């Protein structure tokens, strides 16, 4: 193959991993275009901008925690994933968690296929 020919005579590494199915643009549009705007109009989020609302949910439901060795110690690293870097399953789960929390706070989100 052309790529291997390019690296001929050099040390190379081939990585094989399962391809993550990226979420559809529809689920992102539903989250950003329906869920976040509904939150923006509710008094519970009074004074919040859409980005702050998203950051609240992302920090709560898109945490990625890992443990790494640092010298003689183990350290915990916590990051918040972007909706652009998660797979389809995790994006759907994230949206479900957000909708569930909102329902528990009497903020009702219509299903994605609901007609106005």
C-alpha positions in Angstrom: 0.0 0.0 0.0 1.1 3.5 -0.8 1.3 4.7 2.8 3.5 1.8 3.9 5.8 2.4 0.9 6.2 6.0 2.0 7.5 4.8 5.4 9.6 2.0 4.0 12.7 1.4 6.1 11.3 3.4 9.1 9.8 2.2 12.3 6.0 2.6 12.0 3.0 1.7 14.1 -0.4 0.5 12.8 -3.3 1.0 15.1 -6.5 -0.9 14.6 -9.6 0.2 16.6 -13.3 0.0 16.3 -14.7 3.0 14.5 -17.0 5.1 16.6 -20.3 6.0 15.1 -20.6 9.7 15.2 -23.9 11.1 16.3 -26.1 12.4 13.5 -26.4 16.1 13.0 -30.2 15.6 13.8 -29.5 14.8 17.5 -27.1 17.8 17.8 -29.7 20.1 16.1 -32.4 18.7 18.5 -30.2 19.4 21.5 -29.0 22.8 20.4 -32.2 23.9 18.6 -34.9 22.5 20.9 -33.6 21.5 24.3 -31.3 24.5 25.0 -33.8 27.1 23.8 -36.5 25.7 26.0 -34.2 25.8 29.0 -33.3 29.4 28.1 -37.0 30.4 28.5 -37.5 28.7 31.8 -37.2 30.7 35.1 -34.8 28.0 36.5 -32.2 29.1 34.0 -33.0 32.9 34.3 -29.8 34.8 33.6 -28.0 31.9 31.9 -26.9 32.1 28.3 -27.2 29.0 26.1 -23.5 28.2 26.4 -23.7 28.2 30.2 -26.7 25.9 30.1 -24.8 23.5 27.8 -21.7 23.6 30.1 -23.8 22.8 33.1 -25.2 19.7 31.4 -21.9 18.7 29.9 -20.1 19.0 33.2 -22.7 16.8 34.8 -23.1 14.1 32.2 -20.1 14.2 29.9 -17.4 13.7 32.5 -14.5 11.5 31.6 -12.5 10.3 34.6 -9.2 8.4 34.4 -6.5 7.4 36.8 -2.8 7.8 35.8 0.5 7.2 37.5 2.5 10.3 38.3 5.8 9.1 39.7 5.0 7.2 42.8 1.4 8.5 43.0 -1.8 7.9 41.2 -3.7 11.0 40.1 -7.3 11.4 39.0 -7.8 13.4 35.8 -11.3 14.6 35.1 -12.2 16.2 31.8 -15.5 17.2 30.2 -16.0 15.8 26.7 -17.3 17.8 23.8 -20.5 16.6 22.1 -18.4 16.6 19.0 -16.1 13.9 20.3 -18.5 11.4 21.7 -20.1 8.5 19.8 -23.7 8.1 18.8 -24.6 6.0 21.8 -23.2 8.4 24.3 -24.8 11.4 22.6 -28.2 9.8 22.8 -27.6 8.8 26.4 -26.5 12.4 27.2 -29.7 13.9 25.6 -31.8 11.3 27.5 -30.1 12.3 30.8 -30.7 16.0 30.1 -34.4 15.4 29.2 -34.8 13.3 32.4 -33.3 16.0 34.6 -35.5 18.7 33.0 -38.6 16.6 33.4 -37.8 16.1 37.1 -37.7 19.9 37.3 -41.0 20.3 35.4 -39.4 21.4 32.2 -41.0 19.3 29.5 -39.1 18.7 26.2 -41.1 17.6 23.2 -39.9 14.4 21.5 -37.7 15.0 18.4 -40.4 14.1 16.0 -43.2 16.2 17.6 -45.1 18.6 15.3 -45.7 22.1 16.6 
